[in-house]
Amino acid sequence: MNRVVLAGLFAALLAGCQAGPEPLKIPPVPADGQAIVYADAIQRARTLATSATEAFYVDRWPEVEAAAASLEETANLIPKSSAVPMSLKGSLSGQSSALLTDVQTLRESAKKRDEDKTNEVLQRIHFRVRKMRPE
């Protein structure tokens, strides 16, 4: 009897451990052209960059392209966002432009399934988003 119970518990434990990871929660874009809060925009960019990296790791190229498209939308919203930290106001335009350029390169390299270029640009995107994080 004890063996049956232990076997059942072990099987339940294994089934629970094999569940897939939770999908990343991406903050929504405000409706009707409202400005997004800067911290939310950066969190959105960070989550999308992570999502693109995860998709790239398992060769889900359409998901990399979709994440790049969403990242492009986010990069365009960042300069218009509200509550930008004072320390970033002077450099925000240049940083946003550089991020946008990298995101467009990501989209192109994902379409071509260019692993080396995709890896290189994903690293730059992560670093740029990190530099833009609110204090």
C-alpha contacts under 8 A as a table, 3 or more apart, distances in Angstrom:
res1	aa1	res2	aa2	distance
1	M	4	V	5.28
1	M	5	V	6.50
2	N	5	V	5.16
2	N	6	L	6.09
3	R	6	L	5.02
3	R	7	A	5.90
4	V	7	A	5.07
4	V	8	G	6.12
5	V	8	G	5.09
5	V	9	L	6.20
6	L	9	L	5.08
6	L	10	F	6.03
7	A	10	F	5.06
7	A	11	A	6.12
8	G	11	A	5.13
8	G	12	A	6.18
9	L	12	A	5.07
9	L	13	L	6.07
10	F	13	L	5.03
10	F	14	L	6.22
11	A	14	L	5.16
11	A	15	A	6.19
12	A	15	A	5.11
12	A	16	G	6.19
13	L	16	G	5.18
13	L	17	C	6.24
14	L	17	C	5.11
14	L	18	Q	6.35
15	A	18	Q	5.36
15	A	19	A	6.93
16	G	19	A	5.72
24	L	47	T	6.84
24	L	51	S	7.17
25	K	47	T	7.43
26	I	43	Q	7.98
26	I	44	R	5.63
26	I	47	T	6.14
26	I	48	L	7.11
27	P	40	D	6.70
27	P	41	A	7.92
27	P	43	Q	7.40
27	P	44	R	5.52
28	P	44	R	7.86
29	V	36	I	6.86
30	P	33	G	6.81
30	P	34	Q	5.67
30	P	35	A	6.91
30	P	36	I	6.12
31	A	34	Q	6.14
35	A	77	L	7.60
35	A	80	K	6.33
35	A	81	S	5.13
35	A	82	S	6.06
36	I	40	D	6.78
36	I	41	A	6.31
36	I	77	L	7.17
36	I	78	I	7.74
36	I	80	K	7.65
36	I	81	S	4.93
36	I	82	S	6.15
37	V	40	D	5.32
37	V	41	A	6.27
37	V	81	S	5.40
37	V	82	S	4.81
37	V	83	A	5.91
37	V	84	V	7.71
38	Y	41	A	5.02
38	Y	42	I	6.25
38	Y	78	I	6.59
38	Y	81	S	5.12
38	Y	82	S	5.60
38	Y	83	A	5.71
38	Y	84	V	5.41
38	Y	134	P	7.81
39	A	42	I	5.25
39	A	43	Q	6.13
39	A	83	A	7.84
39	A	84	V	7.80
39	A	133	R	7.34
39	A	134	P	6.17
40	D	43	Q	5.00
40	D	44	R	5.97
41	A	44	R	5.01
41	A	45	A	6.18
41	A	74	T	6.55
41	A	77	L	7.39
41	A	78	I	6.12
41	A	81	S	7.42
42	I	45	A	4.96
42	I	46	R	6.06
42	I	78	I	7.60
42	I	129	V	6.75
42	I	132	M	7.18
42	I	133	R	6.23
42	I	134	P	7.89
43	Q	46	R	5.02
43	Q	47	T	6.09
44	R	47	T	5.16
44	R	48	L	6.09
44	R	74	T	7.30
45	A	48	L	5.14
45	A	49	A	6.04
45	A	71	L	5.97
45	A	74	T	6.38
45	A	75	A	7.49
45	A	129	V	6.86
46	R	49	A	5.15
46	R	50	T	6.19
46	R	126	H	7.08
46	R	129	V	6.31
46	R	130	R	7.86
47	T	50	T	5.09
47	T	51	S	6.09
48	L	51	S	4.88
48	L	52	A	6.11
48	L	67	A	5.73
48	L	68	A	7.72
48	L	70	S	7.23
48	L	71	L	6.22
49	A	52	A	5.08
49	A	53	T	6.21
49	A	67	A	7.19
49	A	68	A	7.89
49	A	71	L	7.32
49	A	122	L	7.19
49	A	125	I	7.04
49	A	126	H	6.48
50	T	53	T	5.03
50	T	54	E	6.18
50	T	126	H	7.98
51	S	54	E	5.12
51	S	55	A	6.20
51	S	64	V	7.71
51	S	67	A	6.74
52	A	55	A	5.14
52	A	56	F	6.03
52	A	63	E	6.85
52	A	64	V	4.70
52	A	65	E	7.86
52	A	67	A	5.43
52	A	68	A	7.08
52	A	122	L	7.92
53	T	56	F	4.99
53	T	57	Y	6.15
53	T	64	V	7.46
53	T	122	L	6.85
54	E	57	Y	5.16
54	E	58	V	6.81
55	A	58	V	5.50
55	A	59	D	6.14
55	A	60	R	4.96
55	A	61	W	6.86
55	A	63	E	5.94
55	A	64	V	5.70
56	F	59	D	4.95
56	F	60	R	5.87
56	F	61	W	6.42
56	F	64	V	6.11
57	Y	60	R	7.76
60	R	63	E	5.51
60	R	64	V	6.51
61	W	64	V	4.94
61	W	65	E	6.27
61	W	110	A	5.99
61	W	111	K	7.32
61	W	113	R	6.84
62	P	65	E	5.07
62	P	66	A	6.18
62	P	110	A	7.81
62	P	111	K	7.97
63	E	66	A	4.93
63	E	67	A	6.05
64	V	67	A	5.15
64	V	68	A	6.13
64	V	107	R	7.58
64	V	110	A	6.38
65	E	68	A	4.98
65	E	69	A	6.22
65	E	106	L	7.71
65	E	107	R	5.36
65	E	110	A	5.88
65	E	111	K	6.90
66	A	69	A	5.07
66	A	70	S	6.34
67	A	70	S	5.10
67	A	71	L	5.98
68	A	71	L	4.86
68	A	72	E	6.04
68	A	103	V	5.88
68	A	104	Q	7.31
68	A	106	L	6.42
68	A	107	R	5.46
69	A	72	E	5.07
69	A	73	E	6.46
69	A	103	V	7.95
69	A	107	R	7.11
70	S	73	E	5.08
70	S	74	T	6.24
71	L	74	T	4.93
71	L	75	A	5.97
71	L	103	V	6.61
72	E	75	A	5.05
72	E	76	N	6.30
72	E	100	L	6.02
72	E	103	V	5.94
72	E	104	Q	7.02
73	E	76	N	5.26
73	E	77	L	6.49
74	T	77	L	5.01
74	T	78	I	6.30
75	A	78	I	5.37
75	A	79	P	7.74
75	A	96	S	6.02
75	A	97	S	7.82
75	A	99	L	6.56
75	A	100	L	5.57
76	N	79	P	6.74
76	N	80	K	7.76
76	N	96	S	7.45
76	N	100	L	7.20
77	L	80	K	5.37
77	L	81	S	6.18
78	I	81	S	5.12
78	I	96	S	6.71
79	P	92	L	6.48
79	P	93	S	6.04
79	P	96	S	6.60
81	S	84	V	6.80
84	V	88	L	6.87
84	V	89	K	6.42
84	V	134	P	7.85
85	P	88	L	5.53
85	P	89	K	6.48
85	P	134	P	6.43
85	P	135	E	7.51
86	M	89	K	5.31
86	M	90	G	7.92
87	S	90	G	7.28
88	L	91	S	5.55
88	L	92	L	5.65
88	L	132	M	7.36
89	K	92	L	5.32
89	K	93	S	7.94
90	G	93	S	7.45
91	S	94	G	5.62
91	S	95	Q	6.16
92	L	95	Q	5.12
92	L	96	S	5.89
92	L	132	M	7.83
93	S	96	S	5.21
93	S	97	S	6.17
94	G	97	S	5.12
94	G	98	A	6.20
95	Q	98	A	5.14
95	Q	99	L	6.13
95	Q	128	R	7.30
95	Q	132	M	7.54
96	S	99	L	5.03
96	S	100	L	6.08
97	S	100	L	5.03
97	S	101	T	6.22
98	A	101	T	5.12
98	A	102	D	6.29
99	L	102	D	5.12
99	L	103	V	6.10
99	L	125	I	6.39
99	L	128	R	6.52
99	L	129	V	7.76
100	L	103	V	5.05
100	L	104	Q	6.21
101	T	104	Q	5.22
101	T	105	T	6.29
102	D	105	T	4.96
102	D	106	L	6.12
102	D	121	V	6.19
102	D	124	R	7.35
102	D	125	I	6.46
103	V	106	L	4.89
103	V	107	R	6.28
103	V	121	V	7.78
103	V	125	I	7.20
104	Q	107	R	5.08
104	Q	108	E	6.37
105	T	108	E	5.13
105	T	109	S	6.09
105	T	121	V	7.10
106	L	109	S	5.16
106	L	110	A	5.98
106	L	117	K	7.79
106	L	118	T	5.79
106	L	121	V	6.02
106	L	122	L	7.06
107	R	110	A	5.20
107	R	111	K	6.29
108	E	111	K	5.18
108	E	112	K	6.42
109	S	112	K	5.08
109	S	113	R	5.87
109	S	114	D	5.20
109	S	115	E	7.66
109	S	117	K	6.10
109	S	118	T	5.52
110	A	113	R	4.69
110	A	114	D	6.27
110	A	115	E	7.87
110	A	118	T	6.34
111	K	114	D	7.84
113	R	118	T	7.76
114	D	117	K	5.60
114	D	118	T	5.98
115	E	118	T	5.14
115	E	119	N	6.01
116	D	119	N	5.23
116	D	120	E	6.18
117	K	120	E	5.05
117	K	121	V	6.11
118	T	121	V	5.30
118	T	122	L	6.01
119	N	122	L	5.22
119	N	123	Q	6.36
120	E	123	Q	5.37
120	E	124	R	6.59
121	V	124	R	5.03
121	V	125	I	6.12
122	L	125	I	5.02
122	L	126	H	6.19
123	Q	126	H	5.27
123	Q	127	F	6.28
124	R	127	F	5.08
124	R	128	R	6.06
125	I	128	R	5.09
125	I	129	V	6.12
126	H	129	V	5.25
126	H	130	R	6.10
127	F	130	R	5.00
127	F	131	K	6.24
128	R	131	K	5.12
128	R	132	M	6.35
129	V	132	M	5.06
129	V	133	R	6.35
130	R	133	R	5.34
